[in-house]
Amino acid sequence: MSSSPNYDATGRRKTSTARVRLVPGTGQRMVNGRPIQEYFARPTHVTAVEEAFQAVNLGDSYDMIARVSGGGMTGQA
């Protein structure tokens, strides 16, 4: 059993919903089965996600697996 726990969360903004799972790993970020840079075409959207990891000093110690739906890209980010 791993010493680092998994984390699950759900977030909503307007009509967008995101279900996120953090698992111990190497810092890989996936959104709807695609790398975050591929899913979000705008660098500002990628930065919004990365800033959340930097704010809590997680960096590359957790992988993010997100399922997002509804709304536009800005609401999903």
Distance bins in CASP14 RR format, pairs under 12 A and 6 or more apart:
PFRMAT RR
TARGET T0000
AUTHOR 0000-0000-0000
RMODE 2
METHOD distances of the structure
MODEL  1
1 24 0 0 0 0 0 1 0 0 0 0 0
2 23 0 0 0 0 1 0 0 0 0 0 0
2 24 1 0 1 0 0 0 0 0 0 0 0
2 25 0 0 0 0 1 0 0 0 0 0 0
2 61 0 0 0 0 0 1 0 0 0 0 0
2 62 0 0 0 0 0 1 0 0 0 0 0
3 24 0 0 0 0 1 0 0 0 0 0 0
3 61 0 0 0 0 0 1 0 0 0 0 0
4 22 0 0 0 0 1 0 0 0 0 0 0
4 23 0 0 0 0 1 0 0 0 0 0 0
4 24 1 0 1 0 0 0 0 0 0 0 0
4 25 0 0 0 0 1 0 0 0 0 0 0
4 58 0 0 0 0 0 1 0 0 0 0 0
4 61 1 0 0 1 0 0 0 0 0 0 0
4 62 1 0 0 1 0 0 0 0 0 0 0
4 63 0 0 0 0 0 1 0 0 0 0 0
5 21 0 0 0 0 0 1 0 0 0 0 0
5 22 0 0 0 0 1 0 0 0 0 0 0
5 23 0 0 0 0 1 0 0 0 0 0 0
5 24 0 0 0 0 1 0 0 0 0 0 0
5 61 0 0 0 0 0 1 0 0 0 0 0
5 62 0 0 0 0 0 1 0 0 0 0 0
6 20 0 0 0 0 0 1 0 0 0 0 0
6 21 1 0 0 1 0 0 0 0 0 0 0
6 22 1 0 0 1 0 0 0 0 0 0 0
6 23 1 0 1 0 0 0 0 0 0 0 0
6 24 1 0 0 1 0 0 0 0 0 0 0
6 25 0 0 0 0 0 1 0 0 0 0 0
6 62 0 0 0 0 1 0 0 0 0 0 0
6 63 0 0 0 0 1 0 0 0 0 0 0
6 64 0 0 0 0 0 1 0 0 0 0 0
6 65 0 0 0 0 1 0 0 0 0 0 0
7 19 0 0 0 0 0 1 0 0 0 0 0
7 20 0 0 0 0 1 0 0 0 0 0 0
7 21 1 0 0 1 0 0 0 0 0 0 0
7 22 1 0 1 0 0 0 0 0 0 0 0
7 23 0 0 0 0 1 0 0 0 0 0 0
7 24 0 0 0 0 0 1 0 0 0 0 0
7 53 0 0 0 0 0 1 0 0 0 0 0
7 56 0 0 0 0 0 1 0 0 0 0 0
7 58 0 0 0 0 1 0 0 0 0 0 0
7 61 0 0 0 0 0 1 0 0 0 0 0
7 62 1 0 0 1 0 0 0 0 0 0 0
7 63 0 0 0 0 0 1 0 0 0 0 0
7 64 0 0 0 0 1 0 0 0 0 0 0
7 65 0 0 0 0 0 1 0 0 0 0 0
8 18 0 0 0 0 0 1 0 0 0 0 0
8 19 1 0 0 1 0 0 0 0 0 0 0
8 20 1 0 0 1 0 0 0 0 0 0 0
8 21 1 0 1 0 0 0 0 0 0 0 0
8 22 1 0 0 1 0 0 0 0 0 0 0
8 23 0 0 0 0 1 0 0 0 0 0 0
8 64 0 0 0 0 0 1 0 0 0 0 0
8 65 0 0 0 0 1 0 0 0 0 0 0
8 66 0 0 0 0 0 1 0 0 0 0 0
8 67 0 0 0 0 0 1 0 0 0 0 0
9 17 0 0 0 0 0 1 0 0 0 0 0
9 18 0 0 0 0 1 0 0 0 0 0 0
9 19 1 0 0 1 0 0 0 0 0 0 0
9 20 1 0 1 0 0 0 0 0 0 0 0
9 21 0 0 0 0 1 0 0 0 0 0 0
9 22 0 0 0 0 1 0 0 0 0 0 0
9 52 0 0 0 0 0 1 0 0 0 0 0
9 64 0 0 0 0 0 1 0 0 0 0 0
9 65 0 0 0 0 0 1 0 0 0 0 0
9 66 0 0 0 0 1 0 0 0 0 0 0
9 67 0 0 0 0 0 1 0 0 0 0 0
10 16 0 0 0 0 0 1 0 0 0 0 0
10 17 1 0 0 1 0 0 0 0 0 0 0
10 18 1 0 0 1 0 0 0 0 0 0 0
10 19 1 0 1 0 0 0 0 0 0 0 0
10 20 1 0 0 1 0 0 0 0 0 0 0
10 21 0 0 0 0 0 1 0 0 0 0 0
10 66 0 0 0 0 0 1 0 0 0 0 0
10 67 0 0 0 0 1 0 0 0 0 0 0
10 68 0 0 0 0 0 1 0 0 0 0 0
10 69 0 0 0 0 0 1 0 0 0 0 0
11 17 1 0 0 1 0 0 0 0 0 0 0
11 18 1 0 1 0 0 0 0 0 0 0 0
11 19 1 0 0 1 0 0 0 0 0 0 0
11 20 1 0 0 1 0 0 0 0 0 0 0
11 52 0 0 0 0 0 1 0 0 0 0 0
11 66 0 0 0 0 1 0 0 0 0 0 0
11 67 0 0 0 0 0 1 0 0 0 0 0
11 68 0 0 0 0 1 0 0 0 0 0 0
11 69 0 0 0 0 0 1 0 0 0 0 0
11 70 0 0 0 0 0 1 0 0 0 0 0
11 75 0 0 0 0 0 1 0 0 0 0 0
11 76 0 0 0 0 0 1 0 0 0 0 0
11 77 0 0 0 0 0 1 0 0 0 0 0
12 18 1 0 0 1 0 0 0 0 0 0 0
12 19 0 0 0 0 0 1 0 0 0 0 0
12 20 0 0 0 0 0 1 0 0 0 0 0
12 68 0 0 0 0 0 1 0 0 0 0 0
12 69 0 0 0 0 0 1 0 0 0 0 0
12 70 0 0 0 0 1 0 0 0 0 0 0
12 71 0 0 0 0 0 1 0 0 0 0 0
12 75 0 0 0 0 1 0 0 0 0 0 0
12 76 0 0 0 0 0 1 0 0 0 0 0
13 48 0 0 0 0 0 1 0 0 0 0 0
13 68 0 0 0 0 0 1 0 0 0 0 0
13 69 0 0 0 0 0 1 0 0 0 0 0
13 70 0 0 0 0 1 0 0 0 0 0 0
13 71 0 0 0 0 1 0 0 0 0 0 0
13 72 0 0 0 0 1 0 0 0 0 0 0
13 73 0 0 0 0 0 1 0 0 0 0 0
13 74 0 0 0 0 1 0 0 0 0 0 0
13 75 1 0 1 0 0 0 0 0 0 0 0
13 76 0 0 0 0 1 0 0 0 0 0 0
13 77 0 0 0 0 1 0 0 0 0 0 0
14 70 0 0 0 0 1 0 0 0 0 0 0
14 71 1 0 0 1 0 0 0 0 0 0 0
14 72 0 0 0 0 1 0 0 0 0 0 0
14 74 0 0 0 0 1 0 0 0 0 0 0
14 75 1 0 0 1 0 0 0 0 0 0 0
14 76 0 0 0 0 0 1 0 0 0 0 0
15 68 0 0 0 0 0 1 0 0 0 0 0
15 69 0 0 0 0 1 0 0 0 0 0 0
15 70 1 0 1 0 0 0 0 0 0 0 0
15 71 1 0 1 0 0 0 0 0 0 0 0
15 72 0 0 0 0 1 0 0 0 0 0 0
15 74 0 0 0 0 0 1 0 0 0 0 0
15 75 0 0 0 0 1 0 0 0 0 0 0
15 76 0 0 0 0 1 0 0 0 0 0 0
16 31 0 0 0 0 0 1 0 0 0 0 0
16 45 0 0 0 0 0 1 0 0 0 0 0
16 66 0 0 0 0 0 1 0 0 0 0 0
16 67 0 0 0 0 0 1 0 0 0 0 0
16 68 1 0 0 1 0 0 0 0 0 0 0
16 69 1 0 0 1 0 0 0 0 0 0 0
16 70 1 0 1 0 0 0 0 0 0 0 0
16 71 1 0 1 0 0 0 0 0 0 0 0
16 72 1 0 0 1 0 0 0 0 0 0 0
16 73 0 0 0 0 1 0 0 0 0 0 0
16 74 0 0 0 0 1 0 0 0 0 0 0
16 75 1 0 1 0 0 0 0 0 0 0 0
16 76 1 0 1 0 0 0 0 0 0 0 0
16 77 0 0 0 0 1 0 0 0 0 0 0
17 66 0 0 0 0 0 1 0 0 0 0 0
17 67 0 0 0 0 1 0 0 0 0 0 0
17 68 1 0 0 1 0 0 0 0 0 0 0
17 69 1 0 1 0 0 0 0 0 0 0 0
17 70 1 0 0 1 0 0 0 0 0 0 0
17 71 0 0 0 0 1 0 0 0 0 0 0
17 72 0 0 0 0 0 1 0 0 0 0 0
17 75 0 0 0 0 1 0 0 0 0 0 0
17 76 0 0 0 0 1 0 0 0 0 0 0
18 31 0 0 0 0 1 0 0 0 0 0 0
18 32 0 0 0 0 0 1 0 0 0 0 0
18 39 0 0 0 0 0 1 0 0 0 0 0
18 48 0 0 0 0 0 1 0 0 0 0 0
18 49 0 0 0 0 1 0 0 0 0 0 0
18 52 0 0 0 0 0 1 0 0 0 0 0
18 64 0 0 0 0 0 1 0 0 0 0 0
18 65 0 0 0 0 0 1 0 0 0 0 0
18 66 1 0 1 0 0 0 0 0 0 0 0
18 67 1 0 0 1 0 0 0 0 0 0 0
18 68 1 0 1 0 0 0 0 0 0 0 0
18 69 0 0 0 0 1 0 0 0 0 0 0
18 70 0 0 0 0 1 0 0 0 0 0 0
18 71 0 0 0 0 0 1 0 0 0 0 0
18 72 0 0 0 0 0 1 0 0 0 0 0
18 73 0 0 0 0 0 1 0 0 0 0 0
18 75 0 0 0 0 1 0 0 0 0 0 0
18 76 1 0 0 1 0 0 0 0 0 0 0
18 77 0 0 0 0 1 0 0 0 0 0 0
19 31 0 0 0 0 0 1 0 0 0 0 0
19 32 0 0 0 0 0 1 0 0 0 0 0
19 64 0 0 0 0 0 1 0 0 0 0 0
19 65 0 0 0 0 1 0 0 0 0 0 0
19 66 1 0 0 1 0 0 0 0 0 0 0
19 67 1 0 1 0 0 0 0 0 0 0 0
19 68 1 0 0 1 0 0 0 0 0 0 0
19 69 0 0 0 0 1 0 0 0 0 0 0
19 76 0 0 0 0 0 1 0 0 0 0 0
20 29 0 0 0 0 0 1 0 0 0 0 0
20 30 0 0 0 0 0 1 0 0 0 0 0
20 31 0 0 0 0 1 0 0 0 0 0 0
20 32 0 0 0 0 0 1 0 0 0 0 0
20 36 0 0 0 0 0 1 0 0 0 0 0
20 49 0 0 0 0 1 0 0 0 0 0 0
20 52 0 0 0 0 1 0 0 0 0 0 0
20 53 0 0 0 0 0 1 0 0 0 0 0
20 62 0 0 0 0 0 1 0 0 0 0 0
20 63 0 0 0 0 0 1 0 0 0 0 0
20 64 1 0 0 1 0 0 0 0 0 0 0
20 65 1 0 0 1 0 0 0 0 0 0 0
20 66 1 0 1 0 0 0 0 0 0 0 0
20 67 0 0 0 0 1 0 0 0 0 0 0
20 68 0 0 0 0 1 0 0 0 0 0 0
20 76 0 0 0 0 0 1 0 0 0 0 0
21 29 0 0 0 0 0 1 0 0 0 0 0
21 30 0 0 0 0 1 0 0 0 0 0 0
21 31 0 0 0 0 0 1 0 0 0 0 0
21 62 0 0 0 0 1 0 0 0 0 0 0
21 63 0 0 0 0 1 0 0 0 0 0 0
21 64 1 0 0 1 0 0 0 0 0 0 0
21 65 1 0 1 0 0 0 0 0 0 0 0
21 66 1 0 0 1 0 0 0 0 0 0 0
21 67 0 0 0 0 1 0 0 0 0 0 0
22 28 0 0 0 0 0 1 0 0 0 0 0
22 29 0 0 0 0 0 1 0 0 0 0 0
22 30 0 0 0 0 0 1 0 0 0 0 0
22 49 0 0 0 0 0 1 0 0 0 0 0
22 52 0 0 0 0 0 1 0 0 0 0 0
22 53 0 0 0 0 1 0 0 0 0 0 0
22 56 0 0 0 0 0 1 0 0 0 0 0
22 58 1 0 0 1 0 0 0 0 0 0 0
22 59 0 0 0 0 0 1 0 0 0 0 0
22 61 0 0 0 0 1 0 0 0 0 0 0
22 62 1 0 1 0 0 0 0 0 0 0 0
22 63 1 0 0 1 0 0 0 0 0 0 0
22 64 1 0 1 0 0 0 0 0 0 0 0
22 65 0 0 0 0 1 0 0 0 0 0 0
22 66 0 0 0 0 1 0 0 0 0 0 0
23 29 0 0 0 0 0 1 0 0 0 0 0
23 30 0 0 0 0 0 1 0 0 0 0 0
23 58 0 0 0 0 0 1 0 0 0 0 0
23 61 0 0 0 0 0 1 0 0 0 0 0
23 62 1 0 0 1 0 0 0 0 0 0 0
23 63 1 0 1 0 0 0 0 0 0 0 0
23 64 0 0 0 0 1 0 0 0 0 0 0
23 65 1 0 0 1 0 0 0 0 0 0 0
23 66 0 0 0 0 0 1 0 0 0 0 0
24 58 0 0 0 0 0 1 0 0 0 0 0
24 59 0 0 0 0 0 1 0 0 0 0 0
24 60 0 0 0 0 0 1 0 0 0 0 0
24 61 1 0 0 1 0 0 0 0 0 0 0
24 62 1 0 0 1 0 0 0 0 0 0 0
24 63 1 0 0 1 0 0 0 0 0 0 0
24 64 0 0 0 0 0 1 0 0 0 0 0
25 58 0 0 0 0 0 1 0 0 0 0 0
25 59 0 0 0 0 0 1 0 0 0 0 0
25 60 1 0 0 1 0 0 0 0 0 0 0
25 61 1 0 0 1 0 0 0 0 0 0 0
25 62 1 0 0 1 0 0 0 0 0 0 0
25 63 1 0 1 0 0 0 0 0 0 0 0
25 64 0 0 0 0 1 0 0 0 0 0 0
25 65 0 0 0 0 0 1 0 0 0 0 0
26 58 0 0 0 0 0 1 0 0 0 0 0
26 59 0 0 0 0 0 1 0 0 0 0 0
26 60 1 0 1 0 0 0 0 0 0 0 0
26 61 0 0 0 0 1 0 0 0 0 0 0
26 62 0 0 0 0 1 0 0 0 0 0 0
26 63 1 0 0 1 0 0 0 0 0 0 0
26 64 0 0 0 0 0 1 0 0 0 0 0
27 35 0 0 0 0 0 1 0 0 0 0 0
27 36 0 0 0 0 0 1 0 0 0 0 0
27 49 0 0 0 0 0 1 0 0 0 0 0
27 50 0 0 0 0 0 1 0 0 0 0 0
27 53 0 0 0 0 1 0 0 0 0 0 0
27 58 0 0 0 0 1 0 0 0 0 0 0
27 59 1 0 0 1 0 0 0 0 0 0 0
27 60 1 0 1 0 0 0 0 0 0 0 0
27 61 1 0 0 1 0 0 0 0 0 0 0
27 62 1 0 0 1 0 0 0 0 0 0 0
27 63 1 0 1 0 0 0 0 0 0 0 0
27 64 1 0 0 1 0 0 0 0 0 0 0
27 65 0 0 0 0 0 1 0 0 0 0 0
28 34 0 0 0 0 0 1 0 0 0 0 0
28 35 1 0 0 1 0 0 0 0 0 0 0
28 36 0 0 0 0 1 0 0 0 0 0 0
28 37 0 0 0 0 0 1 0 0 0 0 0
28 53 0 0 0 0 0 1 0 0 0 0 0
28 59 0 0 0 0 0 1 0 0 0 0 0
28 60 0 0 0 0 1 0 0 0 0 0 0
28 61 0 0 0 0 0 1 0 0 0 0 0
28 62 0 0 0 0 1 0 0 0 0 0 0
28 63 1 0 1 0 0 0 0 0 0 0 0
28 64 1 0 0 1 0 0 0 0 0 0 0
28 65 0 0 0 0 1 0 0 0 0 0 0
28 66 0 0 0 0 0 1 0 0 0 0 0
29 35 1 0 0 1 0 0 0 0 0 0 0
29 36 1 1 0 0 0 0 0 0 0 0 0
29 37 0 0 0 0 1 0 0 0 0 0 0
29 38 0 0 0 0 0 1 0 0 0 0 0
29 39 0 0 0 0 1 0 0 0 0 0 0
29 40 0 0 0 0 1 0 0 0 0 0 0
29 45 0 0 0 0 0 1 0 0 0 0 0
29 46 0 0 0 0 1 0 0 0 0 0 0
29 47 0 0 0 0 0 1 0 0 0 0 0
29 48 0 0 0 0 0 1 0 0 0 0 0
29 49 1 0 0 1 0 0 0 0 0 0 0
29 50 1 0 0 1 0 0 0 0 0 0 0
29 52 0 0 0 0 0 1 0 0 0 0 0
29 53 0 0 0 0 1 0 0 0 0 0 0
29 58 0 0 0 0 0 1 0 0 0 0 0
29 59 0 0 0 0 0 1 0 0 0 0 0
29 60 0 0 0 0 0 1 0 0 0 0 0
29 62 0 0 0 0 1 0 0 0 0 0 0
29 63 1 0 0 1 0 0 0 0 0 0 0
29 64 1 0 1 0 0 0 0 0 0 0 0
29 65 0 0 0 0 1 0 0 0 0 0 0
29 66 1 0 0 1 0 0 0 0 0 0 0
29 77 0 0 0 0 0 1 0 0 0 0 0
30 36 1 0 0 1 0 0 0 0 0 0 0
30 37 0 0 0 0 0 1 0 0 0 0 0
30 38 0 0 0 0 1 0 0 0 0 0 0
30 39 0 0 0 0 1 0 0 0 0 0 0
30 40 0 0 0 0 0 1 0 0 0 0 0
30 49 0 0 0 0 0 1 0 0 0 0 0
30 62 0 0 0 0 0 1 0 0 0 0 0
30 63 1 0 0 1 0 0 0 0 0 0 0
30 64 1 0 0 1 0 0 0 0 0 0 0
30 65 1 0 1 0 0 0 0 0 0 0 0
30 66 1 0 0 1 0 0 0 0 0 0 0
30 67 0 0 0 0 1 0 0 0 0 0 0
30 68 0 0 0 0 0 1 0 0 0 0 0
31 37 0 0 0 0 1 0 0 0 0 0 0
31 38 0 0 0 0 1 0 0 0 0 0 0
31 39 1 0 1 0 0 0 0 0 0 0 0
31 40 1 0 0 1 0 0 0 0 0 0 0
31 41 0 0 0 0 0 1 0 0 0 0 0
31 45 0 0 0 0 1 0 0 0 0 0 0
31 46 0 0 0 0 1 0 0 0 0 0 0
31 49 0 0 0 0 1 0 0 0 0 0 0
31 64 0 0 0 0 1 0 0 0 0 0 0
31 65 0 0 0 0 1 0 0 0 0 0 0
31 66 1 0 1 0 0 0 0 0 0 0 0
31 67 1 0 0 1 0 0 0 0 0 0 0
31 68 1 0 0 1 0 0 0 0 0 0 0
31 69 0 0 0 0 0 1 0 0 0 0 0
31 73 0 0 0 0 0 1 0 0 0 0 0
31 76 1 0 0 1 0 0 0 0 0 0 0
31 77 0 0 0 0 1 0 0 0 0 0 0
32 38 0 0 0 0 1 0 0 0 0 0 0
32 39 1 0 0 1 0 0 0 0 0 0 0
32 40 0 0 0 0 0 1 0 0 0 0 0
32 64 0 0 0 0 0 1 0 0 0 0 0
32 65 0 0 0 0 1 0 0 0 0 0 0
32 66 1 0 0 1 0 0 0 0 0 0 0
32 67 1 0 0 1 0 0 0 0 0 0 0
32 68 1 0 0 1 0 0 0 0 0 0 0
32 69 0 0 0 0 1 0 0 0 0 0 0
32 70 0 0 0 0 0 1 0 0 0 0 0
32 73 0 0 0 0 0 1 0 0 0 0 0
32 76 0 0 0 0 1 0 0 0 0 0 0
33 39 1 0 0 1 0 0 0 0 0 0 0
33 64 0 0 0 0 0 1 0 0 0 0 0
33 65 1 0 0 1 0 0 0 0 0 0 0
33 66 0 0 0 0 1 0 0 0 0 0 0
33 67 0 0 0 0 1 0 0 0 0 0 0
33 68 0 0 0 0 0 1 0 0 0 0 0
34 40 0 0 0 0 1 0 0 0 0 0 0
34 41 0 0 0 0 0 1 0 0 0 0 0
34 65 0 0 0 0 0 1 0 0 0 0 0
34 66 0 0 0 0 0 1 0 0 0 0 0
34 67 0 0 0 0 0 1 0 0 0 0 0
34 68 0 0 0 0 0 1 0 0 0 0 0
35 46 0 0 0 0 1 0 0 0 0 0 0
35 49 0 0 0 0 0 1 0 0 0 0 0
35 63 0 0 0 0 0 1 0 0 0 0 0
35 64 0 0 0 0 0 1 0 0 0 0 0
35 65 0 0 0 0 0 1 0 0 0 0 0
35 66 0 0 0 0 0 1 0 0 0 0 0
36 42 0 0 0 0 0 1 0 0 0 0 0
36 43 0 0 0 0 0 1 0 0 0 0 0
36 45 0 0 0 0 1 0 0 0 0 0 0
36 46 1 0 1 0 0 0 0 0 0 0 0
36 47 0 0 0 0 0 1 0 0 0 0 0
36 48 0 0 0 0 0 1 0 0 0 0 0
36 49 1 0 0 1 0 0 0 0 0 0 0
36 50 0 0 0 0 1 0 0 0 0 0 0
36 52 0 0 0 0 0 1 0 0 0 0 0
36 53 0 0 0 0 0 1 0 0 0 0 0
36 63 0 0 0 0 0 1 0 0 0 0 0
36 64 1 0 0 1 0 0 0 0 0 0 0
36 65 0 0 0 0 0 1 0 0 0 0 0
36 66 0 0 0 0 1 0 0 0 0 0 0
36 68 0 0 0 0 0 1 0 0 0 0 0
36 73 0 0 0 0 0 1 0 0 0 0 0
36 76 0 0 0 0 0 1 0 0 0 0 0
36 77 0 0 0 0 1 0 0 0 0 0 0
37 43 0 0 0 0 1 0 0 0 0 0 0
37 45 0 0 0 0 1 0 0 0 0 0 0
37 46 1 0 1 0 0 0 0 0 0 0 0
37 47 0 0 0 0 0 1 0 0 0 0 0
37 49 0 0 0 0 0 1 0 0 0 0 0
37 50 0 0 0 0 0 1 0 0 0 0 0
38 45 0 0 0 0 0 1 0 0 0 0 0
38 46 0 0 0 0 1 0 0 0 0 0 0
39 45 0 0 0 0 1 0 0 0 0 0 0
39 46 0 0 0 0 1 0 0 0 0 0 0
39 49 0 0 0 0 1 0 0 0 0 0 0
39 64 0 0 0 0 0 1 0 0 0 0 0
39 66 0 0 0 0 1 0 0 0 0 0 0
39 67 0 0 0 0 0 1 0 0 0 0 0
39 68 0 0 0 0 1 0 0 0 0 0 0
39 72 0 0 0 0 0 1 0 0 0 0 0
39 73 0 0 0 0 1 0 0 0 0 0 0
39 76 0 0 0 0 1 0 0 0 0 0 0
39 77 0 0 0 0 1 0 0 0 0 0 0
40 46 1 0 1 0 0 0 0 0 0 0 0
40 47 0 0 0 0 1 0 0 0 0 0 0
40 48 0 0 0 0 1 0 0 0 0 0 0
40 49 1 0 0 1 0 0 0 0 0 0 0
40 50 0 0 0 0 0 1 0 0 0 0 0
40 66 0 0 0 0 0 1 0 0 0 0 0
40 68 0 0 0 0 1 0 0 0 0 0 0
40 72 0 0 0 0 0 1 0 0 0 0 0
40 73 1 0 0 1 0 0 0 0 0 0 0
40 74 0 0 0 0 1 0 0 0 0 0 0
40 75 0 0 0 0 0 1 0 0 0 0 0
40 76 1 0 0 1 0 0 0 0 0 0 0
40 77 1 0 1 0 0 0 0 0 0 0 0
41 72 0 0 0 0 0 1 0 0 0 0 0
41 73 1 0 0 1 0 0 0 0 0 0 0
41 74 0 0 0 0 0 1 0 0 0 0 0
41 76 0 0 0 0 0 1 0 0 0 0 0
41 77 0 0 0 0 0 1 0 0 0 0 0
42 48 0 0 0 0 1 0 0 0 0 0 0
42 49 0 0 0 0 0 1 0 0 0 0 0
42 72 0 0 0 0 0 1 0 0 0 0 0
42 73 1 0 0 1 0 0 0 0 0 0 0
42 74 0 0 0 0 1 0 0 0 0 0 0
42 75 0 0 0 0 0 1 0 0 0 0 0
42 76 0 0 0 0 0 1 0 0 0 0 0
42 77 0 0 0 0 1 0 0 0 0 0 0
43 49 0 0 0 0 0 1 0 0 0 0 0
43 50 0 0 0 0 1 0 0 0 0 0 0
43 73 0 0 0 0 0 1 0 0 0 0 0
43 77 0 0 0 0 0 1 0 0 0 0 0
44 50 0 0 0 0 0 1 0 0 0 0 0
44 51 0 0 0 0 0 1 0 0 0 0 0
44 73 0 0 0 0 1 0 0 0 0 0 0
44 74 0 0 0 0 1 0 0 0 0 0 0
44 75 0 0 0 0 0 1 0 0 0 0 0
44 77 1 0 0 1 0 0 0 0 0 0 0
45 51 0 0 0 0 0 1 0 0 0 0 0
45 52 0 0 0 0 0 1 0 0 0 0 0
45 68 0 0 0 0 0 1 0 0 0 0 0
45 72 0 0 0 0 0 1 0 0 0 0 0
45 73 1 0 1 0 0 0 0 0 0 0 0
45 74 1 0 0 1 0 0 0 0 0 0 0
45 75 0 0 0 0 1 0 0 0 0 0 0
45 76 1 0 0 1 0 0 0 0 0 0 0
45 77 1 1 0 0 0 0 0 0 0 0 0
46 52 0 0 0 0 0 1 0 0 0 0 0
46 53 0 0 0 0 0 1 0 0 0 0 0
46 64 0 0 0 0 0 1 0 0 0 0 0
46 73 0 0 0 0 0 1 0 0 0 0 0
46 76 0 0 0 0 0 1 0 0 0 0 0
46 77 1 0 0 1 0 0 0 0 0 0 0
47 53 0 0 0 0 0 1 0 0 0 0 0
47 54 0 0 0 0 1 0 0 0 0 0 0
47 77 0 0 0 0 1 0 0 0 0 0 0
48 54 0 0 0 0 0 1 0 0 0 0 0
48 55 0 0 0 0 0 1 0 0 0 0 0
48 73 0 0 0 0 0 1 0 0 0 0 0
48 74 0 0 0 0 1 0 0 0 0 0 0
48 75 0 0 0 0 1 0 0 0 0 0 0
48 76 0 0 0 0 1 0 0 0 0 0 0
48 77 1 0 1 0 0 0 0 0 0 0 0
49 55 0 0 0 0 0 1 0 0 0 0 0
49 58 0 0 0 0 0 1 0 0 0 0 0
49 59 0 0 0 0 0 1 0 0 0 0 0
49 64 1 0 0 1 0 0 0 0 0 0 0
49 66 0 0 0 0 1 0 0 0 0 0 0
49 68 0 0 0 0 0 1 0 0 0 0 0
49 73 0 0 0 0 0 1 0 0 0 0 0
49 75 0 0 0 0 0 1 0 0 0 0 0
49 76 0 0 0 0 1 0 0 0 0 0 0
49 77 1 0 0 1 0 0 0 0 0 0 0
50 56 0 0 0 0 0 1 0 0 0 0 0
50 58 0 0 0 0 0 1 0 0 0 0 0
50 59 0 0 0 0 1 0 0 0 0 0 0
50 60 0 0 0 0 0 1 0 0 0 0 0
50 64 0 0 0 0 1 0 0 0 0 0 0
50 77 0 0 0 0 0 1 0 0 0 0 0
51 58 0 0 0 0 0 1 0 0 0 0 0
51 59 0 0 0 0 0 1 0 0 0 0 0
51 77 0 0 0 0 0 1 0 0 0 0 0
52 58 0 0 0 0 1 0 0 0 0 0 0
52 59 0 0 0 0 0 1 0 0 0 0 0
52 62 0 0 0 0 0 1 0 0 0 0 0
52 64 0 0 0 0 1 0 0 0 0 0 0
52 66 0 0 0 0 0 1 0 0 0 0 0
52 77 0 0 0 0 0 1 0 0 0 0 0
53 59 1 0 1 0 0 0 0 0 0 0 0
53 60 0 0 0 0 1 0 0 0 0 0 0
53 61 0 0 0 0 1 0 0 0 0 0 0
53 62 1 0 0 1 0 0 0 0 0 0 0
53 63 0 0 0 0 0 1 0 0 0 0 0
53 64 1 0 0 1 0 0 0 0 0 0 0
54 60 0 0 0 0 0 1 0 0 0 0 0
56 62 0 0 0 0 1 0 0 0 0 0 0
58 64 0 0 0 0 1 0 0 0 0 0 0
66 76 0 0 0 0 1 0 0 0 0 0 0
66 77 0 0 0 0 0 1 0 0 0 0 0
67 76 0 0 0 0 0 1 0 0 0 0 0
68 74 0 0 0 0 0 1 0 0 0 0 0
68 75 0 0 0 0 1 0 0 0 0 0 0
68 76 1 0 1 0 0 0 0 0 0 0 0
68 77 0 0 0 0 1 0 0 0 0 0 0
69 75 0 0 0 0 0 1 0 0 0 0 0
69 76 1 0 0 1 0 0 0 0 0 0 0
70 76 1 0 0 1 0 0 0 0 0 0 0
71 77 0 0 0 0 0 1 0 0 0 0 0
END
